[in-house]
Amino acid sequence: MGTGKIIAILMLASAPACLAQNLVPNPSFEDTSGCSFPLPQIDCLDDWNIFSGPGNPVMNTADLCYNGAVFFPPSTIPAYDGTKYIGIDCQPINSEFVQVRLSQPLQAGMSYCVSFYAAVCDQTPLAAPSLGAYFSATPLLANPFTAGMSAHVQSTISFSTTQWQQVSGTYIAAGGEEYLTLGGFQNASVTNLTYMYIDFVDVTACPVIPPTPPVPNNNITGGTIYLPNAFTPNGDGTNDFFPALGEKVTEFSLQIFDRWGQLIFSSDNLARQWDGKYRNRDVQQDVYVYKLFCRIDSEPLQRTGTVTVVR
């Protein structure tokens, strides 16, 4: 388990809300068996399989990357989580893909929050192509390029060799999908070396967002106050803010922290609500910890919980 995830678990251990289960085994590519140092082979990676072609499937396979590993091209960025990540070629002639079987099949009609982190190798000469995630009920047997497949969740990665960027989106399951494939989908026009890194893959059931209830006319008593467990700050006018709703609140303090424990929002005014930004930039889809202190009818109330930003 990576250091970042250990910190997150310690932060959330006392929180009353339960986090959704990540359905991706070995999501940070940390678990291996029988790897030879310093030339690790991708087939020693637990749970994940390779899928490469059509150019040279023997020589062109995804790489297991970490500091000190010897292969071409060499690792050029520390892992986003833990110490390892994978590298794949995203050009059609040598397209490489990785695939994993989920811990349980997806349920029909359910929305799943999908994300992974990506970075660009510093020897990639062009702006990075799109990277995507594809779900299927059975393992892929055909190359996505030649089969004309489109990723269910994908994004174009900007050219940065020093920063991990999140690819995220929502997938509504048809039902029975058990396999997840990652790679450079829809990059048919790319001809130069386009080598990309991937780390920390996450597939969880999206939280059900209840409608924001109106504040009742009678007083809220007994030390209660309402905070939702998720919101969608996408500018559509619905659930764009994280509110705290109550009456007879004579003192109020709300703090919100990211998974690393950094304070990203604070308010001492019940009317000032978090808009899902930090330093005027949208935060990524993730689970955040809040700490609340208030007085209702002069009675003190403290609460720690979590809120999920859904994008």
Sequence and secondary structure as in RCSB ss.txt:
>XXXX:A:sequence
MGTGKIIAILMLASAPACLAQNLVPNPSFEDTSGCSFPLPQIDCLDDWNIFSGPGNPVMNTADLCYNGAVFFPPS
TIPAYDGTKYIGIDCQPINSEFVQVRLSQPLQAGMSYCVSFYAAVCDQTPLAAPSLGAYFSATPLLANPFTAGMS
AHVQSTISFSTTQWQQVSGTYIAAGGEEYLTLGGFQNASVTNLTYMYIDFVDVTACPVIPPTPPVPNNNITGGTI
YLPNAFTPNGDGTNDFFPALGEKVTEFSLQIFDRWGQLIFSSDNLARQWDGKYRNRDVQQDVYVYKLFCRIDSEP
LQRTGTVTVVR
>XXXX:A:secstr
  HHHHHHHHHHTT SS       SSTTS  BSS  SSS  GGGBSSEEEEE SS TTT   EEE TT  SSS  
 S  SSSS EEEEE SGGG EEEEEE SS   TT EEEEEEEEEE TT  S   EEEEEEESS   S HHHHT  
 SEEEE  S SS  EEEEEEEE  S   EEEEE TT TT  S  EEEEEEEEEEE           SS   SS  
B  SEE  SSSSSS SB  B SSEEEEEEEEE TTS EEEEES TT  B SEETTEE  SEEEEEEEEEEETTEE
EEEEEEEEE  
